[in-house]
Amino acid sequence: MILAIDTSLGTSAALVDAEGTVFGEAWSDDPLAHAEVIGRLLQEVLATGPAPTHVAAGMGPGPFTGLRIGITAARTFAQARALPLVPVASHDAMALERLAGAPGHATLAGSEAGEEASAPFAIVTDARRREFAFSVYDGLDADGLPRRIVGPVLAHRDEIDTRLLGLGALRVDATAVPAAALGLVAARAVAAARVIAAPEPLYLRAPDVTMPAAPKRVGT
């Protein structure tokens, strides 16, 4: 049983089993209210099914402040319950939902390993500062996981269509991360004994706020 948490765009949480059955899913589209809503969303989904055995954390790409709230919540919950934490690239969840053709929030179990998309496609999300983040996929691998062939990387809004054209990838704009699909990606990674994302957030660029430099020494 996977508890999935993502705050790379809005805020989403879900409780999903290894077969893709969604016990509960809740989300908020507000990109600035992660801290205000995440506790309530977790309470809602945790009340819908058995206790989780793993926690999936959406690692981005996403803005610094919002992304770290979800990752911190996932890490804290996992540590408090002594559960394994499974890092997942947030774009992978969106790619799996597209490849699975999932009907809403009921189940994701219809996705079969090895299923192919008709053509390479790019999941594109707003990275702010007139930039987009994108990842390119060309289907599912033998473990039923999205096969990412490029990214995630940043592109200026005036350049992204040209870059995707050069990659032969259909543009798929996404505005929310489906936590249920994030949980299923994590479940398939666990079943295949694979590590599919690094434990560090995918910020793609430095945060706006940086630590001050050490004070200069004054000679005597």
C-alpha positions in Angstrom: 0.0 0.0 0.0 1.5 3.3 -1.1 0.9 6.7 0.3 1.8 9.1 -2.5 2.5 12.9 -1.9 3.4 15.6 -4.5 3.6 19.4 -4.3 5.5 20.1 -7.4 2.5 22.0 -8.9 -0.5 22.0 -6.7 -0.8 19.6 -3.8 -2.0 16.0 -4.2 -2.1 12.9 -2.1 -3.4 9.3 -2.7 -3.5 5.9 -1.2 -2.9 3.2 -3.8 -2.2 -0.5 -3.8 0.3 -2.4 -5.9 -2.4 -3.4 -8.5 -3.4 0.3 -9.1 -6.6 0.4 -7.1 -7.1 3.9 -5.7 -8.5 3.8 -2.2 -8.4 7.6 -1.8 -7.2 10.7 -3.6 -7.3 14.4 -2.7 -5.8 17.4 -4.2 -5.7 21.2 -4.3 -4.9 23.2 -7.5 -3.6 26.2 -5.5 0.1 26.5 -6.3 0.8 28.6 -3.3 -1.1 26.9 -0.5 0.9 23.7 -0.1 1.5 24.1 3.7 -2.1 25.1 4.4 -3.7 22.1 2.7 -1.3 19.2 2.9 -2.3 18.1 6.4 -6.0 18.0 5.6 -5.4 16.1 2.3 -3.3 13.5 4.1 -5.9 13.0 6.7 -8.5 12.5 4.0 -6.7 9.8 2.1 -5.3 8.0 5.1 -8.9 7.5 6.3 -9.9 5.6 3.1 -7.9 2.3 3.4 -5.3 0.2 5.1 -2.2 1.6 6.6 0.5 2.3 4.0 3.6 0.2 3.7 5.6 2.7 1.6 5.6 6.4 1.0 6.1 7.8 -2.5 7.5 11.4 -2.7 7.2 13.4 -5.9 10.6 14.9 -6.4 9.7 17.4 -9.1 10.7 19.2 -11.2 9.1 22.1 -9.4 9.6 25.4 -7.7 11.9 25.3 -4.6 9.4 26.4 -1.9 6.4 24.3 -2.9 8.4 21.2 -3.8 10.2 20.9 -0.5 7.0 21.0 1.5 5.7 17.8 0.0 9.1 16.1 0.2 9.5 17.1 3.8 6.0 15.8 4.6 6.7 12.5 2.9 10.1 12.0 4.6 8.6 12.9 8.0 5.7 10.5 7.6 8.0 7.7 6.5 10.5 8.3 9.3 7.7 8.5 11.9 6.2 5.1 10.8 9.6 3.5 9.9 8.4 3.1 6.3 10.5 3.0 3.1 10.5 6.3 1.1 10.3 5.9 -2.7 11.4 8.9 -4.7 9.6 9.4 -8.0 10.1 12.0 -10.7 6.7 13.9 -10.8 6.7 13.9 -14.6 6.8 10.1 -14.6 3.4 10.0 -12.9 1.9 12.2 -15.5 3.4 10.1 -18.2 2.0 6.9 -16.7 -1.5 8.4 -16.5 -1.3 9.2 -20.2 0.1 5.8 -21.2 -2.4 3.9 -19.0 -5.4 5.9 -20.3 -6.7 6.0 -16.7 -10.4 6.8 -16.3 -10.4 9.4 -13.7 -9.6 8.5 -10.1 -11.0 5.0 -9.8 -8.2 2.7 -10.9 -4.9 2.7 -12.8 -4.8 -1.0 -13.2 -5.5 -1.1 -16.9 -1.9 -0.2 -17.8 0.0 -3.2 -19.1 3.8 -3.6 -19.1 5.3 -2.9 -22.5 2.4 -0.8 -23.7 3.6 1.8 -26.2 2.5 5.4 -26.9 1.8 6.1 -30.5 4.7 8.5 -30.7 7.2 10.1 -28.3 5.6 12.8 -26.2 6.8 15.4 -23.8 5.2 16.2 -20.4 5.5 20.0 -20.1 5.0 21.9 -16.8 5.3 25.6 -15.9 8.6 26.3 -14.2 7.9 30.0 -13.8 10.3 32.8 -14.8 9.1 32.3 -18.4 10.5 28.8 -18.5 9.0 25.3 -18.8 10.3 22.0 -17.6 9.9 19.0 -19.8 10.6 15.2 -20.0 10.2 13.1 -23.1 8.8 9.5 -23.0 8.4 6.8 -25.7 6.3 4.2 -23.9 6.5 1.7 -21.0 9.4 -0.6 -20.2 9.2 -4.3 -19.2 8.3 -3.4 -15.6 5.4 -1.2 -16.7 7.3 2.0 -15.9 7.4 5.1 -18.1 10.5 5.1 -20.3 12.0 8.6 -20.0 14.4 9.3 -22.8 15.0 13.0 -22.2 14.9 15.2 -19.1 13.7 16.6 -17.0 15.2 19.8 -18.4 14.3 23.5 -18.6 13.5 25.4 -21.8 12.6 29.1 -22.3 9.0 29.6 -23.3 10.1 30.9 -26.7 12.3 27.9 -27.4 10.4 24.9 -26.1 8.3 24.2 -29.2 11.3 24.2 -31.4 13.2 21.9 -29.0 10.3 19.5 -28.9 10.0 19.6 -32.6 13.6 18.7 -32.9 13.0 15.7 -30.6 10.0 14.6 -32.5 7.9 14.8 -29.4 4.2 15.7 -29.1 3.7 18.4 -26.4 1.5 17.5 -23.5 0.9 20.4 -21.1 0.2 19.3 -17.5 -1.1 21.4 -14.7 -1.5 18.8 -11.9 0.4 15.7 -10.7 -1.9 12.7 -10.3 -0.9 11.3 -6.9 -2.6 8.0 -7.7 -0.3 7.5 -10.7 2.7 8.6 -8.6 1.8 5.8 -6.2 1.5 3.3 -9.0 4.9 4.3 -10.4 6.4 3.8 -6.9 4.6 0.4 -6.5 6.0 -0.9 -9.8 9.5 0.3 -8.9 9.3 -1.5 -5.6 8.0 -4.7 -7.2 10.9 -4.6 -9.7 13.5 -3.7 -7.0 14.5 -0.6 -8.9 15.5 2.9 -7.8 14.0 5.2 -10.4 14.8 8.7 -9.0 17.5 10.2 -6.8 16.6 11.2 -3.2 17.3 14.9 -3.9 14.7 17.3 -5.3 14.7 18.1 -9.0 14.7 21.9 -8.6 16.5 22.3 -12.0 17.7 25.7 -10.9 18.9 27.4 -7.7 16.4 28.8 -5.3 15.7 32.6 -5.2 17.0 32.8 -1.6 20.7 31.8 -1.0 22.8 31.6 2.1 24.9 34.7 2.8 28.6 34.5 2.1 31.0 34.2 5.0 32.0 37.7 6.3 35.2 39.0 5.1 38.2 39.1 7.4 39.3 42.5 8.4 43.0 42.9 8.6 44.7 44.5 11.6 
